[in-house]
């Protein structure tokens, strides 16, 4: 995939997440070494190079995690609607 197309896709992801700021999300992140986390949280902010999600932890606690838009593009982070399970972004082919 050419670089300009990847940049356009990252920009599209950023724009979509700006629109979803304040919304609930289901997040699945591959943290490496066979560690995959699945949590729900609220999209707090969408900055130019990263986005921040407030993750619901056990016993009513929360933590803030930041991810880059390229993490969504590469499939390292998957975002979906918590009520329907529908992915917010389609699988990106052959990066």
C-alpha positions, -999 to 999 in steps of 0.1 A, spaced: 0 0 0 14 34 -9 24 59 17 -1 86 6 -30 61 9 -19 51 44 -16 87 55 -51 94 41 -65 63 61 -48 75 93 -64 109 87 -98 93 82 -94 73 115 -84 106 133 -115 124 119 -139 96 129 -125 95 164 -128 133 168 -165 128 160 -168 101 186 -151 120 214 -171 113 246 -185 81 233 -183 46 248 -160 22 229 -150 -15 232 -113 -18 228 -92 -48 220 -54 -42 220 -26 -66 213 1 -57 238 26 -82 225 39 -115 239 4 -130 236 -11 -104 259 -44 -91 245 -66 -68 266 -103 -63 260 -120 -35 279 -147 -9 275 -141 28 280 -148 63 270 -130 81 242 -117 112 260 -96 130 235 -84 127 199 -51 146 194 -33 150 161 -10 119 166 -28 99 193 -61 93 211 -69 87 247 -94 63 262 -105 61 298 -107 24 304 -130 8 329 -110 -13 353 -121 -36 382 -139 -23 413 -150 10 397 -115 22 389 -104 37 356 -71 41 338 -62 62 308 -45 46 279 -32 63 247 -29 48 213 -17 60 179 -40 60 149 -15 37 131 -23 11 158 -59 10 144 -46 10 109 -23 -20 115 -49 -39 136 -29 -37 168 -59 -19 183 -95 -28 174 -124 -5 183 -160 -15 182 -194 -3 194 -200 -18 229 -237 -24 224 -237 -40 190 -201 -53 187 -199 -37 153 -163 -27 144 -158 11 140 -132 5 113 -131 -22 87 -101 -45 85 -75 -28 64 -61 -51 37 -24 -58 30 -4 -31 47 
